[in-house]
């Protein structure tokens, strides 16, 4: 006996497979963009940490210079330090009442 061929069932399996592939594609794009943004924020966090460490070092440099001669800051011009291919600029700003502000800029 031969089996009768099945009638066309309107392609419901194809619709389910296409929907599943579409959902998985959207999920993969979301995961990929999240990983990229996390990597970029990690790089920026590393730059901020290095800038903070340079500012702390600049504070102690200013402190030691001012304790030797209270009227002179380490340098009126910004110092440039290059770490991991990034230029950090350290600037000492005289504040009120003998305070010194250490500013670190980077790009």
C-alpha positions as CSV (number, residue, x, y, z in Angstrom):
1,X,0.0,0.0,0.0
2,X,1.1,3.4,-0.8
3,X,0.6,6.3,1.6
4,X,-1.4,9.2,0.4
5,X,0.6,12.4,0.1
6,X,-0.2,15.0,2.9
7,X,-2.0,18.1,2.0
8,X,-0.4,21.5,2.2
9,X,-0.6,22.6,5.9
10,X,0.0,26.3,5.1
11,X,3.7,26.2,6.2
12,X,3.3,26.5,9.9
13,X,6.7,24.8,10.6
14,X,8.4,27.3,8.3
15,X,6.9,30.3,10.1
16,X,8.0,28.8,13.5
17,X,11.5,28.3,12.3
18,X,11.8,31.8,10.8
19,X,10.4,33.3,14.1
20,X,12.9,31.3,16.1
21,X,15.8,32.4,13.9
22,X,14.7,36.0,14.1
23,X,14.5,35.9,17.9
24,X,17.9,34.3,18.2
25,X,19.4,36.9,15.8
26,X,18.0,39.8,17.9
27,X,19.4,38.2,21.1
28,X,22.9,37.8,19.6
29,X,22.9,41.4,18.4
30,X,22.0,42.5,21.9
31,X,24.7,40.4,23.6
32,X,27.3,41.6,21.1
33,X,26.5,45.3,21.6
34,X,26.5,44.8,25.4
35,X,29.9,43.2,25.3
36,X,31.3,46.0,23.1
37,X,30.0,48.7,25.4
38,X,31.4,46.9,28.4
39,X,34.8,46.6,26.8
40,X,34.8,50.3,26.0
41,X,33.7,51.3,29.5
42,X,36.5,49.1,30.9
43,X,39.1,51.0,28.8
44,X,37.7,54.3,30.1
45,X,37.8,53.1,33.6
46,X,41.5,52.2,33.2
47,X,42.2,55.7,31.9
48,X,40.4,57.2,34.9
49,X,42.3,55.1,37.4
50,X,45.6,56.0,35.8
51,X,44.7,59.7,35.9
52,X,43.7,59.4,39.6
53,X,47.0,57.8,40.4
54,X,48.9,60.5,38.5
55,X,46.9,63.1,40.5
56,X,47.8,61.5,43.8
57,X,51.5,61.4,42.7
58,X,51.3,65.0,41.7
59,X,49.8,65.9,45.1
60,X,52.7,64.3,46.9
61,X,55.2,66.0,44.5
62,X,53.5,69.4,45.2
63,X,53.5,68.7,48.9
64,X,57.2,67.8,49.0
65,X,58.1,70.9,46.8
66,X,56.0,73.2,49.0
67,X,57.4,71.9,52.2
68,X,60.9,72.8,51.0
69,X,60.0,76.2,49.6
70,X,56.4,77.2,50.4
71,X,56.2,79.8,47.7
72,X,56.9,77.6,44.6
73,X,54.8,75.0,42.9
74,X,56.6,72.1,41.1
75,X,56.1,73.6,37.6
76,X,53.9,76.4,36.3
77,X,53.6,74.5,32.9
78,X,51.7,71.3,32.6
79,X,53.8,68.1,32.7
80,X,53.0,65.5,30.1
81,X,53.3,61.8,31.0
82,X,52.7,59.1,28.4
83,X,51.2,55.8,29.7
84,X,50.2,53.0,27.4
85,X,50.1,55.3,24.4
86,X,47.9,57.9,26.1
87,X,49.1,61.4,27.0
88,X,48.2,62.6,30.5
89,X,48.7,66.3,31.3
90,X,49.4,67.2,34.9
91,X,48.7,70.8,35.9
92,X,49.3,72.3,39.3
93,X,47.0,75.2,40.2
94,X,47.6,77.5,43.2
95,X,44.4,77.8,45.2
96,X,43.4,80.0,48.1
97,X,45.2,79.9,51.4
98,X,48.1,77.9,50.2
99,X,46.0,75.1,48.7
100,X,47.2,73.3,45.6
101,X,44.8,71.7,43.1
102,X,46.3,69.0,40.9
103,X,44.4,68.6,37.6
104,X,45.0,65.7,35.2
105,X,43.7,65.8,31.7
106,X,43.7,62.9,29.1
107,X,42.2,62.1,25.8
